[in-house]
Amino acid sequence: MTAERWLRRPHPLPNAALRLVCLPHAGGSTGLYREWSALLPPRVELLLACPPGREDRLDDPIPADLPGLVSGLATAVAPLLDRPWAVFGHSMGAAVGHELVSHLLRQGHPAPVHLFVSAREAPQHHRRGTIHLLDDNALCAELARLGGTDAALLAMPELRQLVLPAIRGDYRLIENYDPQPVGLLPCPVTALIGADDTELTAEEADGWRDWTSAPFELLTFPGGHFYLSERPREVIAAIRRQLAGNAIAPP
């Protein structure tokens, strides 16, 4: 499958100094990151992951497991690693990002300059779950509790039929995910969390320090599980600080 199926490039930059791969939460889409293009330095190119089951990929089957998802994504990303690159993953996307980096390193690709893991506990604290087994009403209630999903999508039956399969499929992937030790990453890792996020603790997020041989930092922002949608400028400022020195300007 072509890179165009897996990745969206809102503003292609052939001469980009750095490419930032952004990965959504369970059931999420590229919309989570669309406004970032206007906030990032002009020489940073966004690569927005579009997994199967959403946007123009409604008919594409969701892989059987998370490694299968990572494999397809890695095939799309690999040709674009001809310059410095970084990864930002939110919630489920953080687990996908970690696996993606590990997968590409095993294939001999250069390490990213940074991995950002947002609103996700470290692999040693991973909790399996059964949300993907809930009926539609209960699943919608869980999504409403977390926030981050347009209430209009959940209220209209015809829209539910479009969005719930991808959401349920993604929850199946992450809730059945079995993290395996793969060694320490050679790149810096930054974990980002919302102060009021009830889905994980600061201690669980701090556990990401055990997965890198490079510097680690834990950053806390006001807000809940989707703090990054509420404070995009603050999040981008933090990303710019971490990437300063990689051919982009600090905030």
N, C-alpha and C positions, 0 to 999 in steps of 0.2 A: 504494500500500500504506500502511496506516495506521501512525502512529507507534508504536502498541502492538506491531506486529509487529517493529519494529527496536529498540525501546528497552524496558528493564525499569526500573521505578521502585520499588525495594524499600520506600521510605518516602516517598510523595508529600508534598511540602511546598508548598502553594499560596503561602505567604508566604516562600519561600526567599530568602535574601540572595544566594545564588550557586548555580549548577548546575554540577556537575562531570561531564562526559561521559567515560566510561571505555571504552577499546577493547582487546579481548583480542589475544593472540598468535595465530599461525596455528593454526586448529583449536580455539582456546580458546573458552570460554563465559563467561557472566556470573559463574560461580562464582569466578573469579579475584579478584573484587572484593567479593563478598557481605559479608564481615566488615567492610568499610570503613565501613559506615553507623554502626556502634557506636563508631568511632574518630574520625570527623570531627566538627567543631562542629555543634551541633543545627540551625543554619540553612543548612547546605550540603546540597543534594539531589543524590543520585547518579542519574545516567542511565547505565544499563549497556547497551552495545550488544550486540545479539544478531544477528549476521550470519546469512544463510541457511545451511541445512545442519546445524543443531544445535538442541538442546532441542526446542521445539515447532515448529521450522521445518525439520525433516528433509526435507520434501518440496519446500521452496522451492529453486529452482535457484540455484546459485552464479553470479554474473555472469561475463561473458566476460573482463573485465579489471578491474584495480583502480580505474580511474576510474568504471566502472559501479557498483562497490560503493560508492564514495564518493558518487556521485550519489543512490543510494537512501537512504543514511544521512543525507545533507544534507537531503533532503526531510522526513525524520522529525524531525530536530533543529531545523530552522528555526522552527517555531511556538513553540519553547520558549526562544527567545533574547530574551525580553522582560525580562530582568534580567541582571546580570553572569554570565558563564560562563567555564569553563576546560575544558581537555582534557588527559586523561592516557592515553597509549597505550603499550602494552608490546610490544616486539619488532615484529612486523608491524604491530601496532596503532599504533606510533609513526609509521610511514610513512603509515598511513591517517589518523591525526590531523593530520599536517602537510598532507596533501592536502585533508582536510575543512575545515580552517581557511581554506586558500587558496580553495577552492571557494565557501565561504560569503561570504568577503570580496568575491569577484568578483560575487556576487549582490547586494551592497550591504548585507549584514548587519553589525552591529557586531562589532568585533574582540573576541576573548576577552581576558580579563585575564591569561591565562597559558597556555602550552603546555608540557606535560611529556612528554618523549620518553625512554622507558625501554628499555635494552638493545637499542639500534638505532644502527647507524652513520648518519652524516649522508648525505644524498642523493648527494653527490659521491663517496662511497665505496661506493655500492650495488654489490653483487655479484649477478649473475644466477646461477641454479643449476639443478640437475636432480634434486633430491630428490623432486619430485612424480612423476618417472618411475620411481622405485624400485618393486620389487614389495612386497607387503604386509609380508613378514618383514623386509626391509631397511628399510622405512619405520618399522616398529615399533622396530627396533634404534636408529634415529636418534632417535626420540622418547624412548626410554629413556635414551639418552646425554645428552640435553638436560635431562631431568627435566621436572616440571610436568604430566605426563600420568599419570593413575592407572594403575599397573601392572596392576590387575585388568582394566581396559578392554582392554589390549593382549594379555592372556593368554587371554581367552575369545573363541573364534571368532565367536559370535553378537553380542558387543558390538563386536568389530572391524568387523563389517559395518555397524554403525550409525555409528561415529565416524570411520572412515578416509576415507570420501568427503569429508567437510568438511575434514579435515586435508589431504588430497591436493589438494583444490580450492583451499584457501587458499595452500598452497605454490606451486601453479601461478600464482596471482595475483601473489604477491610475487616469485617467481623470474623472471617475465616482465615485471615492472614496469620501466618506463623513465622515471625521474624527469626532469622538464623544469623548467628555471629559471622561476620565477614571480614573482621579485622578493622583497624582504625583507618578513618579517612585522613588523607594528607592535607586537606584543606581546612581553613577556619570554618567554624560552625557558629551561627547565632540562632538562639531560640527566642521567639517572640510570643508573648501571651497577653491576654486581657486580664486585668486585675480581678474582674468579677466573673471570669469564666468558670462555670461549675463542672466543666467536662474534664478538667485536669487540675493538678496542684502545681505550684511552683517547683516543688521537689521533683515531681515527675518530669517536668520540662527541663529542669537542671540536669537530669540524667543524660541528656544528649552530650554532655562534656565527656562521657565515657566512650564516645564513638569517634573521637578525633585525636590525632597527635599534634594538631595545630591549636592556636588560641580558640577559646570558647567564651561566649558571653550570653547571658540571659537578660532580655529586655522586657519590661512590663509596661503596658499602656492602659490608660483608663478604658473601661468597656468590658463587654462579655466575649463570647466565642467569636463574634464577627467584629471585633474591635477595629480591624483594618479598614472596614467599610465606613466606620464612623470617623476615623482619623487618618485618612490616606496621606495627608501632607506630613504628619509626624512619622508615619511608617517609612515613607520615601526618604525623609531626612535621615532616618536611622540607616537605611540601606546605603545611602550615599556616603555616610560616615564610614561604614564598614568597607565600602569599595574604593574609598579615596586612596590614590596611589596606583590604581589599576587603570590608568589613562582616563579617568573621569574626575571631575572636580568635586570637592566636598561641598556640603550645603552652604 
